[in-house]
Amino acid sequence: MKPLRALILLPLATLAFANAPALAQEQTRGEQGEARKDAQAGNIMRSGEIEARILPTMRDAEYLGFAYDSSAKAYRLKFIREGRVTYVDVDARTGRIIGRSR
């Protein structure tokens, strides 16, 4: 009886984990869409403008990308240097750095 239960539960668990990347990708698309809408409306700076300001200040770190928080109107840029991840939070309206964390 136990082997039968395993045969039933294993595919269900596999399906649950298989959807995780799709959910993360959908969330990222939502963030990008919100950033695009806000930038087109003139409410925030475009991600390229933010990157042009911030990347030169982090030249000894590898840039990994950004996320946008529409409720905070802020970008979070992610960097890695010597195995340590650093996040730089930037006000999307002004381009000013509002926080840095490791």
C-alpha contacts under 8 A as a table, 3 or more apart, distances in Angstrom:
res1	aa1	res2	aa2	distance
1	M	4	L	5.31
1	M	5	R	6.54
2	K	5	R	5.09
2	K	6	A	6.35
3	P	6	A	5.09
3	P	7	L	6.27
4	L	7	L	5.08
4	L	8	I	6.40
5	R	8	I	5.17
5	R	9	L	6.11
6	A	9	L	5.14
6	A	10	L	5.77
7	L	10	L	5.65
7	L	11	P	7.13
8	I	11	P	6.27
8	I	12	L	7.03
9	L	12	L	5.17
9	L	13	A	6.23
10	L	13	A	5.21
10	L	14	T	6.18
11	P	14	T	4.96
11	P	15	L	6.21
12	L	15	L	5.18
12	L	16	A	6.38
13	A	16	A	5.12
13	A	17	F	6.42
14	T	17	F	5.35
14	T	18	A	6.01
15	L	18	A	4.99
15	L	19	N	6.50
16	A	19	N	5.68
16	A	20	A	7.09
17	F	20	A	5.37
18	A	21	P	6.84
18	A	22	A	7.80
19	N	22	A	5.26
19	N	23	L	6.28
20	A	23	L	5.19
20	A	24	A	6.34
21	P	24	A	5.10
21	P	25	Q	6.10
22	A	25	Q	5.07
22	A	26	E	6.09
23	L	26	E	5.05
23	L	27	Q	6.24
24	A	27	Q	5.12
24	A	28	T	6.27
25	Q	28	T	5.06
25	Q	29	R	6.20
26	E	29	R	5.10
26	E	30	G	6.25
27	Q	30	G	5.01
27	Q	31	E	6.34
28	T	31	E	5.09
28	T	32	Q	6.19
28	T	67	A	7.52
29	R	32	Q	5.05
29	R	33	G	5.99
30	G	33	G	5.04
30	G	34	E	6.14
31	E	34	E	5.13
31	E	35	A	6.17
31	E	67	A	6.88
31	E	68	Y	5.56
31	E	69	D	6.83
31	E	70	S	7.24
32	Q	35	A	5.05
32	Q	36	R	6.08
32	Q	67	A	7.72
32	Q	68	Y	6.87
33	G	36	R	5.04
33	G	37	K	6.14
34	E	37	K	5.13
34	E	38	D	6.11
34	E	68	Y	7.87
34	E	70	S	6.34
35	A	38	D	5.20
35	A	39	A	6.01
35	A	44	I	7.92
35	A	46	R	7.59
35	A	47	S	7.96
35	A	68	Y	6.34
35	A	70	S	6.90
36	R	39	A	5.15
36	R	40	Q	6.05
36	R	46	R	7.55
37	K	40	Q	5.19
37	K	41	A	6.17
38	D	41	A	5.13
38	D	42	G	6.36
38	D	43	N	5.29
38	D	44	I	5.86
39	A	42	G	5.01
39	A	43	N	5.74
39	A	44	I	4.94
39	A	45	M	5.80
39	A	46	R	5.58
40	Q	43	N	7.61
41	A	44	I	7.91
42	G	45	M	7.38
43	N	93	R	6.52
44	I	73	K	7.38
44	I	92	A	5.13
44	I	93	R	4.32
44	I	94	T	7.56
45	M	49	E	6.35
45	M	50	I	6.80
45	M	92	A	5.59
45	M	93	R	5.76
45	M	94	T	7.29
45	M	95	G	7.13
46	R	49	E	5.38
46	R	50	I	6.56
46	R	92	A	7.87
47	S	50	I	5.06
47	S	51	E	6.10
47	S	75	Y	7.85
48	G	51	E	5.03
48	G	52	A	6.08
49	E	52	A	5.10
49	E	53	R	6.49
50	I	53	R	5.28
50	I	54	I	6.22
50	I	90	V	7.77
50	I	92	A	7.53
50	I	95	G	5.88
51	E	54	I	5.15
51	E	55	L	5.50
52	A	55	L	5.97
52	A	56	P	7.18
53	R	56	P	6.66
53	R	57	T	7.66
53	R	95	G	7.50
54	I	57	T	5.46
54	I	58	M	6.82
55	L	58	M	5.20
55	L	59	R	6.24
55	L	63	Y	7.48
56	P	59	R	5.22
58	M	61	A	5.56
58	M	79	F	8.00
59	R	62	E	7.56
60	D	81	R	7.14
61	A	79	F	5.97
61	A	80	I	5.52
61	A	81	R	4.71
62	E	79	F	5.43
62	E	80	I	5.25
62	E	81	R	6.34
63	Y	77	L	7.75
63	Y	78	K	6.21
63	Y	79	F	4.56
63	Y	80	I	6.71
64	L	77	L	7.58
64	L	78	K	5.34
64	L	79	F	5.41
64	L	80	I	7.21
65	G	77	L	5.85
65	G	78	K	5.57
65	G	79	F	7.53
66	F	75	Y	6.55
66	F	76	R	5.38
66	F	77	L	4.28
66	F	78	K	5.94
67	A	75	Y	5.71
67	A	76	R	5.23
67	A	77	L	6.64
68	Y	73	K	7.36
68	Y	74	A	5.92
68	Y	75	Y	4.51
68	Y	76	R	6.33
69	D	72	A	5.51
69	D	73	K	5.68
69	D	74	A	5.36
69	D	75	Y	6.27
69	D	76	R	7.88
70	S	73	K	4.78
70	S	74	A	6.85
73	K	91	D	6.43
73	K	92	A	5.43
73	K	93	R	6.97
74	A	89	D	6.67
74	A	90	V	5.47
74	A	91	D	4.62
74	A	92	A	4.66
74	A	93	R	7.75
75	Y	89	D	5.76
75	Y	90	V	5.16
75	Y	91	D	6.55
75	Y	92	A	5.96
76	R	87	Y	6.29
76	R	88	V	5.58
76	R	89	D	4.47
76	R	90	V	6.30
77	L	87	Y	5.60
77	L	88	V	5.11
77	L	89	D	6.39
77	L	90	V	7.80
78	K	85	V	6.97
78	K	86	T	5.94
78	K	87	Y	4.72
78	K	88	V	6.53
79	F	85	V	5.64
79	F	86	T	5.15
79	F	87	Y	6.31
80	I	83	G	6.16
80	I	84	R	5.41
80	I	85	V	4.38
80	I	86	T	6.05
81	R	84	R	5.33
81	R	85	V	6.57
81	R	86	T	7.83
84	R	102	R	7.26
85	V	102	R	5.83
86	T	100	R	7.07
86	T	101	S	5.71
86	T	102	R	4.53
87	Y	100	R	5.60
87	Y	101	S	5.23
87	Y	102	R	6.25
88	V	97	I	6.96
88	V	98	I	7.84
88	V	99	G	5.93
88	V	100	R	4.60
88	V	101	S	6.71
89	D	97	I	5.86
89	D	98	I	5.54
89	D	99	G	4.89
89	D	100	R	6.07
90	V	95	G	5.86
90	V	96	R	5.54
90	V	97	I	4.38
90	V	98	I	5.37
90	V	99	G	7.02
91	D	94	T	5.65
91	D	95	G	5.26
91	D	96	R	5.44
91	D	97	I	6.34
91	D	98	I	6.26
92	A	95	G	5.49
92	A	96	R	7.81
97	I	100	R	7.80
